[in-house]
Amino acid sequence: MTLDRRRFTGLMAGLVAGSVLRPDSTASAGTAAPALDPCNLPAPIQALKPMRDGIVPITAAERGARVERARQLMTEGGFAAVVLEPGTNLSYYTGVRWGLSERPFVGIMPARGEMAFVCPGFEEARAREGIPAGAEVRVWQEDESPYAVIAAILRDRGLATGTIGVEAQTRYFISDGVRREAPAATYLSADPVTVGCRSIKSPAELALMQHANDITVAAFAAAFATLHEGMTQYELSENMSEAMTRLGGREPWALVGLGQASAFPHGTQAPQSLKEGDIVLLDAGCSVQGYQSDITRTTVYGKPTARQTEVWNLERRAQDAALAAAQPGATCGSVDAAARKVITDAGFGPGYAVPGLPHRTGHGIGMEGHEAPNFVKGSPVVIQAGMCFSDEPTIAIYGEFGIRLEDCMHITESGPKFFSPQAPAIDRPFP
């Protein structure tokens, strides 16, 4: 075997103790693997220890600076205020985390003055536990309109005839309710404010993303060390998710494609059972303090064929081309073009046709696994220092296999830098 004990003993140095385990029992092909028994985990997973040292949460001072930046962008864009529902944007600016329900909970961020929050009356005490000091809180009772309360805040602050930004995650019944109660205002997408802030990461954000990537790399080593004949996609996914959890990652996820199923960019529910010579594609990530990782590695269980190696090497050249093109001042569209040219020049495609690259070359990443901006054809967005992207120009060959190498980068003043080490070869997922 090319992907064997000797290979992973070196790969796992410092991460797991002992040799690579090849479990004898497997889940049936096409069925989900049983939940992992913490007392009977594969040895490479069981040996993992939390990687928590050096994690520094985002501070209240940094969130305050984010709000000031948002106010600057609101003034520049002519926005009087931005309406935020619970989710990533509200958490980004305030640290407030609140579940979505049919009962509106809304934050109002004005261009001038302190923030205001509207919440159900019976939730006020709990809401005040997390709402920043100095923010106004108004409540609505079960027989009252929450939208009338929101409109009253806009009127009282002289904003009811201004331009109100509605962030992208806001549900329609919320935005429609506010429009009906405050019809004199103009409502526009808040993307110029929210994306304008969140697309540029601070050193503290980059440090959390680096930690999430470090955890994911360590988990890959452990998960790949559990590969065995007859393994299902579900079993490998469970092993990877458990590895990230044990290492300290939150919200872990893992997508697996074995053999021909590796050609499906987002996987398939078709039964998969690992056998000698199969391509193994593992796409996974987790979060640390709300910041995401996203890494894909493609290798072979056994000795790779010349065809597999050729396509894998082409994929690596395409990934390299995207990295080289992702310079400050370049457009996001030019990065997609650079990677796609490598693949189409080799006879794949053209465009999004398969066999070839059927999707964008990469996506933005930060507090969400997929966020703006993207490396996509024709995008005029100018790359700036502090932006973060995935670099993943998949080659999909339906009926045969797929190859994807994915690492996430952050843009520095001098150029792009990956959070994770690139795969050196088809039989070496990590250096």
Secondary structure, DSSP 8 states (H G I E B T S, - for coil): --SSHHHHHHHTTTTS-SS----S----TTS------TTS--HHHHT-----TT-----HHHHHHHHHHHHHHHHHHT-SEEEE-TTHHHHHHH-------SS--EEEEESSS--EEEEEGGGHHHHHHHS-TT-EEEEE-TTS-HHHHHHHHHHHTT-TTSEEEE-TT--HHHHHHHHHHSTTSEEEE-HHHHHHHHTS--HHHHHHHHHHHHHHHHHHHHHHTT--TT-BHHHHHHHHHHHHHHTT-EEEEEEEEEGGGGGSTT---S--B--TTEEEEEEEEEEETTEE--EEEEEEESS--HHHHHHHHHHHHHHHHHHHH--TTSBHHHHHHHHHHHHHHTT--STT-SSB--S-SEEE-SSSSSEEEEE-TT---B--TT-EEEE---EEETTTEEE--BEEEEEETTEEEESS----BTTBS--
